């Protein structure tokens, strides 16, 4: 059975009989886990093992584990700094900031892989212009070069631990103030302004091997009358054709307030697929998920299926011995230093013995 186009959520820390049946439906391709699905590393490892055993190829398992205020798994996991802490360090010590981003990217990915999670919906590639509190410190910085450099280092770390990356929110969520979870944000800029600024981190990360992208539920009316996640122009023309992206396109959650621009739930699903999405995310609404799964029961896209297979986690990580790995120790040290101080001069605390500070 191939992977279907729907990723959905679960109600609690164990699978119900109903959920086992639902996950066997051909339209389902994966699961996104939330804090309510997590008790401790042992429990979530058992949950992911049960999910993976249901299908062959196994269902994708994802989580939002960006760091800072967006970290679903906490107890038994290393606290991760928000992306903005790397950007703050980069203002004075760019080399150390890239090293820290790579180390923490590896740490995040290794700890998730050790409990069977395939990938995290990260990193955020939006620019922090101080407009959007939902993005805020989830963004690395305001400048395109800092965002691209730090995100590339973070992706290198995650990739080294066997995890693909998902850049979000294409073509950029940082130019609006509205919260797309509740309403449809409108960005009035022309294409040229977006292409010369917000698109740059996506373009650079695509050239760096970015495996997946998530579009924003944002409307750019001077470019296209449809929000980016429902827009063939943004997804097929810009992302696929102009930027040459060949990876997976995940919709953002179709249950978000801004997604109502796509119509009813079945209409949203069809519109997102027609626009160019490979996989649809539907969360916090089981009736809507069931409606979409039923609507897409005969959907079959071999190209999307092959793209999705590349999102499976690679390699085995032994959680019992993870703390002995020098890369884990380096990541914990970097994460702790970034979390424990508000000073921008963090370089010395991130340098391991024998290393010299870089200018």
BAVO-775803 format. One record per residue (C-alpha): x, y, z; residue in one letter. Coordinates in steps of 0.25 Angstrom, whole numbers, plus 5000, padded with zeros to 4 digits. Example, Ala and Ser with C-alpha at 12.3 -4.5 7.8 and 13.67 -1.06 7.14 Angstrom:
REM BAVO-775803
@east->5049	north->4982	up->5031	residuo->A
@east->5055	north->4996	up->5029	residuo->S
END
This chain:
REM BAVO-775803
@east->5000	north->5000	up->5000	residuo->X
@east->5005	north->5014	up->4996	residuo->X
@east->5005	north->5026	up->5006	residuo->X
@east->4993	north->5034	up->5005	residuo->X
@east->4992	north->5049	up->5004	residuo->X
@east->4986	north->5052	up->5018	residuo->X
@east->4994	north->5054	up->5031	residuo->X
@east->4985	north->5054	up->5043	residuo->X
@east->4986	north->5055	up->5058	residuo->X
@east->4982	north->5045	up->5070	residuo->X
@east->4974	north->5048	up->5082	residuo->X
@east->4983	north->5043	up->5093	residuo->X
@east->4996	north->5035	up->5097	residuo->X
@east->4991	north->5022	up->5092	residuo->X
@east->4984	north->5017	up->5079	residuo->X
@east->4969	north->5014	up->5080	residuo->X
@east->4963	north->5003	up->5072	residuo->X
@east->4956	north->5013	up->5064	residuo->X
@east->4970	north->5020	up->5061	residuo->X
@east->4976	north->5007	up->5057	residuo->X
@east->4965	north->5005	up->5046	residuo->X
@east->4966	north->5020	up->5042	residuo->X
@east->4982	north->5019	up->5040	residuo->X
@east->4980	north->5007	up->5031	residuo->X
@east->4971	north->5015	up->5021	residuo->X
@east->4978	north->5017	up->5008	residuo->X
@east->4977	north->5032	up->5008	residuo->X
@east->4985	north->5033	up->5021	residuo->X
@east->5000	north->5035	up->5020	residuo->X
@east->5004	north->5039	up->5033	residuo->X
@east->5002	north->5045	up->5047	residuo->X
@east->5006	north->5058	up->5054	residuo->X
@east->5008	north->5056	up->5069	residuo->X
@east->5004	north->5067	up->5080	residuo->X
@east->5007	north->5069	up->5094	residuo->X
@east->4995	north->5061	up->5098	residuo->X
@east->5001	north->5049	up->5091	residuo->X
@east->5013	north->5050	up->5100	residuo->X
@east->5016	north->5045	up->5114	residuo->X
@east->5030	north->5041	up->5114	residuo->X
@east->5041	north->5036	up->5104	residuo->X
@east->5038	north->5021	up->5106	residuo->X
@east->5023	north->5023	up->5104	residuo->X
@east->5024	north->5031	up->5091	residuo->X
@east->5034	north->5021	up->5086	residuo->X
@east->5024	north->5010	up->5088	residuo->X
@east->5014	north->5019	up->5081	residuo->X
@east->5022	north->5021	up->5069	residuo->X
@east->5026	north->5007	up->5068	residuo->X
@east->5011	north->5003	up->5068	residuo->X
@east->5008	north->5013	up->5057	residuo->X
@east->5020	north->5008	up->5049	residuo->X
@east->5016	north->4994	up->5050	residuo->X
@east->5002	north->4997	up->5044	residuo->X
@east->5006	north->4999	up->5029	residuo->X
@east->5017	north->4996	up->5019	residuo->X
@east->5023	north->5005	up->5015	residuo->X
@east->5021	north->5011	up->5029	residuo->X
@east->5013	north->5023	up->5032	residuo->X
@east->5021	north->5036	up->5034	residuo->X
@east->5021	north->5041	up->5048	residuo->X
@east->5024	north->5056	up->5050	residuo->X
@east->5024	north->5066	up->5061	residuo->X
@east->5026	north->5081	up->5063	residuo->X
@east->5039	north->5081	up->5071	residuo->X
@east->5045	north->5095	up->5067	residuo->X
@east->5050	north->5099	up->5080	residuo->X
@east->5045	north->5110	up->5090	residuo->X
@east->5030	north->5111	up->5091	residuo->X
@east->5028	north->5101	up->5080	residuo->X
@east->5034	north->5088	up->5086	residuo->X
@east->5023	north->5077	up->5088	residuo->X
@east->5032	north->5067	up->5095	residuo->X
@east->5039	north->5072	up->5108	residuo->X
@east->5040	north->5063	up->5119	residuo->X
@east->5052	north->5054	up->5116	residuo->X
@east->5056	north->5063	up->5104	residuo->X
@east->5066	north->5074	up->5104	residuo->X
@east->5060	north->5088	up->5105	residuo->X
@east->5063	north->5095	up->5091	residuo->X
@east->5065	north->5110	up->5089	residuo->X
@east->5056	north->5118	up->5080	residuo->X
@east->5062	north->5121	up->5067	residuo->X
@east->5064	north->5135	up->5070	residuo->X
@east->5075	north->5132	up->5080	residuo->X
@east->5084	north->5127	up->5069	residuo->X
@east->5081	north->5140	up->5061	residuo->X
@east->5084	north->5148	up->5073	residuo->X
@east->5098	north->5141	up->5075	residuo->X
@east->5100	north->5143	up->5060	residuo->X
@east->5100	north->5158	up->5061	residuo->X
@east->5114	north->5157	up->5068	residuo->X
@east->5119	north->5143	up->5066	residuo->X
@east->5113	north->5137	up->5052	residuo->X
@east->5123	north->5125	up->5052	residuo->X
@east->5119	north->5121	up->5066	residuo->X
@east->5104	north->5123	up->5063	residuo->X
@east->5105	north->5114	up->5051	residuo->X
@east->5112	north->5104	up->5059	residuo->X
@east->5102	north->5105	up->5070	residuo->X
@east->5090	north->5103	up->5060	residuo->X
@east->5097	north->5091	up->5054	residuo->X
@east->5099	north->5085	up->5068	residuo->X
@east->5085	north->5087	up->5072	residuo->X
@east->5079	north->5083	up->5059	residuo->X
@east->5086	north->5069	up->5061	residuo->X
@east->5082	north->5069	up->5076	residuo->X
@east->5067	north->5071	up->5072	residuo->X
@east->5067	north->5061	up->5061	residuo->X
@east->5075	north->5050	up->5069	residuo->X
@east->5066	north->5051	up->5081	residuo->X
@east->5053	north->5050	up->5072	residuo->X
@east->5059	north->5039	up->5064	residuo->X
@east->5063	north->5031	up->5076	residuo->X
@east->5048	north->5030	up->5079	residuo->X
@east->5043	north->5027	up->5065	residuo->X
@east->5039	north->5040	up->5060	residuo->X
@east->5042	north->5042	up->5045	residuo->X
@east->5043	north->5058	up->5045	residuo->X
@east->5039	north->5071	up->5051	residuo->X
@east->5032	north->5082	up->5043	residuo->X
@east->5044	north->5091	up->5044	residuo->X
@east->5052	north->5100	up->5042	residuo->X
@east->5044	north->5113	up->5041	residuo->X
@east->5049	north->5121	up->5029	residuo->X
@east->5041	north->5134	up->5031	residuo->X
@east->5047	north->5147	up->5033	residuo->X
@east->5044	north->5154	up->5047	residuo->X
@east->5040	north->5168	up->5044	residuo->X
@east->5034	north->5170	up->5057	residuo->X
@east->5020	north->5169	up->5052	residuo->X
@east->5015	north->5155	up->5055	residuo->X
@east->5015	north->5150	up->5069	residuo->X
@east->5011	north->5136	up->5064	residuo->X
@east->5025	north->5136	up->5057	residuo->X
@east->5033	north->5145	up->5066	residuo->X
@east->5045	north->5137	up->5072	residuo->X
@east->5042	north->5125	up->5064	residuo->X
@east->5049	north->5132	up->5053	residuo->X
@east->5064	north->5132	up->5053	residuo->X
@east->5066	north->5147	up->5049	residuo->X
@east->5060	north->5159	up->5041	residuo->X
@east->5071	north->5158	up->5030	residuo->X
@east->5071	north->5148	up->5019	residuo->X
@east->5085	north->5144	up->5019	residuo->X
@east->5085	north->5141	up->5034	residuo->X
@east->5072	north->5133	up->5033	residuo->X
@east->5078	north->5125	up->5021	residuo->X
@east->5092	north->5123	up->5027	residuo->X
@east->5086	north->5118	up->5041	residuo->X
@east->5075	north->5110	up->5035	residuo->X
@east->5085	north->5103	up->5026	residuo->X
@east->5094	north->5099	up->5038	residuo->X
@east->5082	north->5095	up->5046	residuo->X
@east->5078	north->5086	up->5034	residuo->X
@east->5092	north->5080	up->5033	residuo->X
@east->5091	north->5076	up->5047	residuo->X
@east->5077	north->5070	up->5046	residuo->X
@east->5081	north->5062	up->5033	residuo->X
@east->5094	north->5057	up->5039	residuo->X
@east->5085	north->5050	up->5050	residuo->X
@east->5076	north->5044	up->5039	residuo->X
@east->5065	north->5054	up->5038	residuo->X
@east->5059	north->5062	up->5027	residuo->X
@east->5055	north->5077	up->5028	residuo->X
@east->5042	north->5084	up->5025	residuo->X
@east->5044	north->5099	up->5022	residuo->X
@east->5032	north->5108	up->5026	residuo->X
@east->5024	north->5117	up->5023	residuo->X
@east->5026	north->5119	up->5008	residuo->X
@east->5027	north->5129	up->5002	residuo->X
@east->5028	north->5136	up->5015	residuo->X
@east->5019	north->5139	up->5027	residuo->X
@east->5027	north->5150	up->5034	residuo->X
@east->5021	north->5162	up->5026	residuo->X
@east->5007	north->5161	up->5032	residuo->X
@east->5002	north->5164	up->5046	residuo->X
@east->4989	north->5155	up->5046	residuo->X
@east->4990	north->5141	up->5052	residuo->X
@east->4986	north->5130	up->5042	residuo->X
@east->4981	north->5121	up->5052	residuo->X
@east->4969	north->5130	up->5054	residuo->X
@east->4968	north->5138	up->5041	residuo->X
@east->4974	north->5140	up->5027	residuo->X
@east->4986	north->5150	up->5027	residuo->X
@east->4987	north->5159	up->5015	residuo->X
@east->5001	north->5163	up->5010	residuo->X
@east->4999	north->5175	up->5000	residuo->X
@east->5013	north->5174	up->4995	residuo->X
@east->5016	north->5172	up->4980	residuo->X
@east->5023	north->5159	up->4975	residuo->X
@east->5036	north->5167	up->4973	residuo->X
@east->5037	north->5171	up->4987	residuo->X
@east->5034	north->5157	up->4992	residuo->X
@east->5044	north->5150	up->4983	residuo->X
@east->5055	north->5160	up->4986	residuo->X
@east->5054	north->5157	up->5001	residuo->X
@east->5045	north->5146	up->5007	residuo->X
@east->5047	north->5136	up->4996	residuo->X
@east->5063	north->5137	up->4997	residuo->X
@east->5064	north->5127	up->5009	residuo->X
@east->5055	north->5117	up->5002	residuo->X
@east->5063	north->5118	up->4989	residuo->X
@east->5076	north->5116	up->4997	residuo->X
@east->5071	north->5105	up->5005	residuo->X
@east->5065	north->5098	up->4993	residuo->X
@east->5079	north->5099	up->4986	residuo->X
@east->5085	north->5093	up->4999	residuo->X
@east->5076	north->5081	up->4998	residuo->X
@east->5063	north->5084	up->5006	residuo->X
@east->5054	north->5072	up->5006	residuo->X
@east->5041	north->5078	up->5008	residuo->X
@east->5033	north->5092	up->5009	residuo->X
@east->5020	north->5096	up->5016	residuo->X
@east->5013	north->5108	up->5010	residuo->X
@east->5007	north->5119	up->5018	residuo->X
@east->4992	north->5121	up->5019	residuo->X
@east->4994	north->5136	up->5015	residuo->X
@east->4988	north->5143	up->5003	residuo->X
@east->4996	north->5152	up->4994	residuo->X
@east->4986	north->5159	up->4986	residuo->X
@east->4995	north->5167	up->4977	residuo->X
@east->5001	north->5153	up->4973	residuo->X
@east->4990	north->5143	up->4973	residuo->X
@east->4975	north->5143	up->4977	residuo->X
@east->4977	north->5130	up->4985	residuo->X
@east->4985	north->5128	up->4998	residuo->X
@east->4998	north->5122	up->4996	residuo->X
@east->4994	north->5108	up->5000	residuo->X
@east->4983	north->5108	up->4990	residuo->X
@east->4990	north->5115	up->4979	residuo->X
@east->4996	north->5108	up->4967	residuo->X
@east->5004	north->5120	up->4964	residuo->X
@east->5011	north->5120	up->4977	residuo->X
@east->5013	north->5105	up->4978	residuo->X
@east->5015	north->5100	up->4963	residuo->X
@east->5020	north->5113	up->4956	residuo->X
@east->5029	north->5119	up->4967	residuo->X
@east->5033	north->5108	up->4976	residuo->X
@east->5034	north->5096	up->4966	residuo->X
@east->5037	north->5104	up->4953	residuo->X
@east->5045	north->5116	up->4957	residuo->X
@east->5052	north->5111	up->4969	residuo->X
@east->5053	north->5097	up->4964	residuo->X
@east->5048	north->5090	up->4977	residuo->X
@east->5046	north->5075	up->4975	residuo->X
@east->5043	north->5071	up->4989	residuo->X
@east->5030	north->5069	up->4997	residuo->X
@east->5020	north->5081	up->4999	residuo->X
@east->5012	north->5079	up->5012	residuo->X
@east->4999	north->5088	up->5013	residuo->X
@east->4998	north->5095	up->5027	residuo->X
@east->4987	north->5091	up->5035	residuo->X
@east->4974	north->5091	up->5027	residuo->X
@east->4966	north->5093	up->5040	residuo->X
@east->4973	north->5107	up->5043	residuo->X
@east->4964	north->5119	up->5042	residuo->X
@east->4971	north->5124	up->5030	residuo->X
@east->4969	north->5111	up->5022	residuo->X
@east->4954	north->5114	up->5022	residuo->X
@east->4957	north->5122	up->5009	residuo->X
@east->4958	north->5109	up->5002	residuo->X
@east->4943	north->5106	up->5005	residuo->X
@east->4938	north->5093	up->5012	residuo->X
@east->4948	north->5083	up->5017	residuo->X
@east->4946	north->5074	up->5005	residuo->X
@east->4948	north->5086	up->4996	residuo->X
@east->4960	north->5091	up->5004	residuo->X
@east->4966	north->5077	up->5002	residuo->X
@east->4963	north->5077	up->4987	residuo->X
@east->4968	north->5091	up->4985	residuo->X
@east->4981	north->5089	up->4992	residuo->X
@east->4984	north->5076	up->4984	residuo->X
@east->4981	north->5083	up->4971	residuo->X
@east->4990	north->5095	up->4975	residuo->X
@east->5002	north->5086	up->4976	residuo->X
@east->5002	north->5080	up->4991	residuo->X
@east->5006	north->5066	up->4992	residuo->X
@east->5001	north->5064	up->5006	residuo->X
@east->4990	north->5070	up->5014	residuo->X
@east->4991	north->5073	up->5029	residuo->X
@east->4977	north->5073	up->5037	residuo->X
@east->4978	north->5074	up->5052	residuo->X
@east->4969	north->5076	up->5064	residuo->X
@east->4956	north->5072	up->5056	residuo->X
@east->4953	north->5058	up->5055	residuo->X
@east->4940	north->5059	up->5047	residuo->X
@east->4948	north->5068	up->5037	residuo->X
@east->4959	north->5058	up->5036	residuo->X
@east->4949	north->5046	up->5033	residuo->X
@east->4942	north->5055	up->5023	residuo->X
@east->4955	north->5057	up->5016	residuo->X
@east->4960	north->5043	up->5017	residuo->X
@east->4947	north->5038	up->5011	residuo->X
@east->4948	north->5049	up->5000	residuo->X
@east->4962	north->5044	up->4996	residuo->X
@east->4960	north->5029	up->4997	residuo->X
@east->4963	north->5027	up->4982	residuo->X
@east->4974	north->5038	up->4981	residuo->X
@east->4987	north->5032	up->4975	residuo->X
@east->4999	north->5041	up->4972	residuo->X
@east->5011	north->5032	up->4969	residuo->X
@east->5020	north->5044	up->4969	residuo->X
@east->5016	north->5049	up->4982	residuo->X
@east->5017	north->5036	up->4988	residuo->X
@east->5032	north->5035	up->4984	residuo->X
@east->5034	north->5049	up->4989	residuo->X
@east->5028	north->5045	up->5003	residuo->X
@east->5037	north->5032	up->5004	residuo->X
@east->5049	north->5041	up->5005	residuo->X
@east->5043	north->5047	up->5018	residuo->X
@east->5045	north->5034	up->5026	residuo->X
@east->5055	north->5035	up->5037	residuo->X
@east->5069	north->5029	up->5033	residuo->X
@east->5078	north->5020	up->5042	residuo->X
@east->5076	north->5016	up->5056	residuo->X
@east->5079	north->5024	up->5069	residuo->X
@east->5081	north->5017	up->5082	residuo->X
@east->5074	north->5025	up->5092	residuo->X
@east->5080	north->5017	up->5104	residuo->X
@east->5094	north->5022	up->5099	residuo->X
@east->5091	north->5035	up->5093	residuo->X
@east->5097	north->5043	up->5104	residuo->X
@east->5110	north->5037	up->5102	residuo->X
@east->5111	north->5043	up->5088	residuo->X
@east->5120	north->5055	up->5087	residuo->X
@east->5110	north->5061	up->5077	residuo->X
@east->5099	north->5060	up->5087	residuo->X
@east->5108	north->5066	up->5098	residuo->X
@east->5112	north->5078	up->5089	residuo->X
@east->5097	north->5080	up->5085	residuo->X
@east->5093	north->5080	up->5100	residuo->X
@east->5104	north->5090	up->5103	residuo->X
@east->5100	north->5099	up->5092	residuo->X
@east->5085	north->5098	up->5095	residuo->X
@east->5087	north->5101	up->5110	residuo->X
@east->5096	north->5113	up->5107	residuo->X
@east->5086	north->5119	up->5098	residuo->X
@east->5075	north->5117	up->5108	residuo->X
@east->5082	north->5122	up->5120	residuo->X
@east->5087	north->5135	up->5116	residuo->X
@east->5080	north->5147	up->5110	residuo->X
@east->5094	north->5153	up->5106	residuo->X
@east->5098	north->5154	up->5092	residuo->X
@east->5112	north->5150	up->5095	residuo->X
@east->5111	north->5135	up->5096	residuo->X
@east->5122	north->5131	up->5088	residuo->X
@east->5132	north->5127	up->5099	residuo->X
@east->5121	north->5118	up->5106	residuo->X
@east->5119	north->5111	up->5093	residuo->X
@east->5134	north->5108	up->5090	residuo->X
@east->5139	north->5094	up->5094	residuo->X
@east->5152	north->5092	up->5101	residuo->X
@east->5164	north->5094	up->5091	residuo->X
@east->5155	north->5103	up->5082	residuo->X
@east->5159	north->5117	up->5079	residuo->X
@east->5148	north->5128	up->5078	residuo->X
@east->5146	north->5132	up->5063	residuo->X
@east->5144	north->5147	up->5060	residuo->X
END
